[in-house]
């Protein structure tokens, strides 16, 4: 059965990027390696190389550059009489090798690239870019298909028409349970006898970078926002996702009001949005700037919200006036990087991209 899989992305350019993975190949001392690329599929017998010498490192290092995107799969059934390697290709085919000879091709195993393969006593499980998990018996004959694209959970639903589709990147089959990891930081659990109801165990941010982080002033909660346009509330006790809301623009910063009622979000397009923490509904959306909002701070008395933008300006808004603009702090020579209120809420200090530190007194 397949013991492990090693995938090398196209961006691998330096030896140091793969040294953490190569020792697995040496210590495993498997006798066969299968390699697939967009244009070819090859199986190599490591018996011709000494696993205790650096020859195999040089050999596998060469393979990384020879094939722009490779998947290397090892099969655990290794002996002199039965030496088999299974490799998944980017065109959705599965190649079955014995030694260095291609024994057969399972065409169209997946609709597109196969990224993961796992074996157990019941057979094999494969996952690919088509969003499907396929189960096979020990002779690699199909058993069933689990299409995660049909689930009512996950990013596919959240992003709607803009979704790039669910892509399976990792799969593990044990008994009646299957764990599936996706490209978008999701982990699903599938019960084989009830495979039409996948359960979403966890979900993180996806697409781009994580920018915003804020903590609730009185409760063990953290708020995060990122380029994927979602804001999330997490339990710091259970380490679990409590709530999620999708915004129109990528999020750059976040701040929670001193009473914990409002959550302010600064956006990449120069706007900011205020949500109610309890139900993630919108309080107000304001757009007074054209460049990104990288810093937000509520005053300690909760009366004002300071909004710093990449236009070298800090705007002050009155909370009780439904976030009406009541002031403007100018003088910075570069974009605003940090802000801090005094404890009496009468003074505001700022840092900008030029290294200047400015102080402002509130009226």
Protein Blocks (a to p, Z undefined) as FASTA:
>chain_A
ZZbdcdddfklmbfklmmmmmmmmmmnopabdcdddfkbccdddfklpcfkbmklmmmmm
mmmmmpmbacddddfbdcfklccdddddfkopacddehjacfbdcehkbfbdcfbdcddf
klccdddfkopacdddfkopafbdcdfklpcgdjklmnmmmpgbjadfbdcdehjbccdd
dfkopacdddfklmmlccdfbacdeehiafbdcddfkbccdddddfkopacdddfklopa
fbdcddfbdcfbdcddfkomaccdddfkopacdddfklopafbdcdfbfbdcfbdcddfk
lpaccdddfkopacdddfkloopafbdcehiabdcfbdcddfkopaccdddfkopacddd
dZZ
